[in-house]
Amino acid sequence: MTAYKALLVAAAVLLAAPGATLHAALGDAPAAALALPKPSAELAPEDVVRIVIHALGSNDEPFADAGIATTFGFASPANRRNTGPLDRFTRMVKSPPYGVMVDHVASEFSEVVYVGDGAYQLVHLTTRDGGEVVFAFRLSRQRDGVYAGMWMTDAVWPVGP
């Protein structure tokens, strides 16, 4: 198994079993993989969206599809059940309408709007080919489990150019 495949398998194990420690799931993977951003109760919704957008903008840093792995790591458990596992999520993110998010060249963020227990934020992206698109992010603060108190992404959808 190549180092890349081993890393993806380790990431999938980590993301499927949130209680596992990052080090245990990745084993001897490159040190860069250990530094991927992770959900935290200290992060506000706008922090989560910025982390995800930045990760997707430099998708292959520090390793191939690290940005997509980071994005999946910030997906809520309900979102992961609908879009995972990681290999399926990766295919989805690289396909329309989401593919333009990967390696985009610029981003602008709206203010966060709070509605009940949720938060919404718009992100205007300039794509690699110079196109422009706006995506809406819906996040919720997790109520229980290993992610209790953490803001995570429930859904992302395009709202227009």
SVG drawing of the C-alpha trace seen along z (x, -y; Angstrom):
<svg xmlns="http://www.w3.org/2000/svg" viewBox="-34 -40 40 42">
<polyline fill="none" stroke="black" stroke-width="0.4" points="0.0,0.0 1.4,-3.4 2.0,-6.0 -0.8,-8.1 -3.3,-5.2 -2.2,-4.4 -2.8,-8.0 -6.3,-8.0 -7.2,-4.8 -5.9,-6.1 -7.9,-9.3 -11.0,-7.4 -10.5,-5.3 -10.0,-8.5 -13.1,-10.2 -15.3,-7.1 -14.3,-6.6 -14.2,-10.1 -13.2,-8.8 -9.9,-7.5 -6.9,-9.7 -5.3,-11.2 -1.9,-9.7 -3.4,-6.2 -5.3,-6.4 -2.5,-7.8 0.3,-5.7 3.6,-6.5 2.0,-8.9 3.8,-12.0 4.0,-14.6 2.1,-17.1 -1.0,-14.9 -1.0,-15.3 -1.3,-19.0 -4.6,-19.1 -7.1,-21.4 -9.7,-19.6 -13.0,-20.7 -12.8,-22.4 -15.3,-24.0 -13.2,-27.2 -14.0,-27.7 -16.9,-29.9 -18.9,-29.2 -16.9,-31.7 -13.7,-30.1 -15.0,-26.7 -16.0,-28.1 -12.6,-29.9 -10.7,-26.7 -12.7,-24.7 -12.4,-27.2 -8.7,-27.7 -8.2,-24.0 -10.1,-23.5 -8.2,-26.4 -4.9,-24.6 -6.4,-21.1 -3.1,-19.2 -1.2,-20.8 0.4,-19.2 -0.6,-16.0 -3.0,-15.1 -6.6,-15.9 -5.7,-17.1 -8.2,-20.0 -11.0,-17.6 -10.0,-15.4 -10.1,-18.6 -13.5,-19.5 -14.8,-16.0 -13.4,-16.4 -15.5,-19.5 -18.7,-17.8 -21.3,-17.1 -22.0,-13.5 -25.3,-13.7 -23.6,-15.2 -21.0,-12.4 -23.7,-9.8 -25.2,-11.3 -22.0,-12.0 -19.3,-9.6 -17.2,-7.6 -14.2,-9.8 -13.6,-8.3 -17.3,-8.9 -17.1,-12.4 -13.9,-13.1 -15.7,-12.1 -18.6,-14.4 -16.5,-17.4 -14.5,-17.0 -17.7,-16.8 -20.2,-19.6 -21.3,-21.8 -18.6,-21.5 -15.5,-20.9 -15.0,-24.7 -14.2,-25.0 -11.1,-22.9 -8.1,-25.1 -10.1,-28.3 -8.0,-31.4 -9.9,-33.9 -12.6,-34.0 -14.8,-36.6 -17.0,-35.9 -20.3,-37.4 -21.3,-38.0 -22.6,-34.9 -26.4,-34.8 -27.6,-32.9 -31.0,-31.3 -32.0,-29.2 -29.3,-26.6 -27.8,-27.1 -25.5,-29.5 -25.4,-30.4 -22.6,-32.1 -22.2,-32.9 -18.8,-32.5 -18.0,-34.2 -15.3,-32.3 -13.2,-33.1 -12.4,-29.8 -9.2,-28.7 -10.7,-29.7 -11.8,-33.1 -15.4,-32.3 -17.3,-33.4 -19.7,-31.4 -21.4,-31.8 -21.9,-28.9 -24.0,-28.9 -22.8,-27.0 -25.2,-25.8 -23.6,-24.9 -24.9,-23.7 -23.4,-23.4 -23.3,-19.7 -25.3,-18.9 -23.8,-15.5 -21.2,-12.9 -17.5,-13.5 -18.2,-16.8 -20.5,-18.3 -20.2,-22.1 -18.5,-22.2 -19.7,-24.0 -19.7,-21.7 -21.0,-21.9 -24.4,-20.4 -24.7,-21.4 -23.2,-23.4 -24.9,-24.5 -24.4,-26.9 -26.6,-29.9 -25.4,-31.6 -22.6,-33.1"/>
</svg>
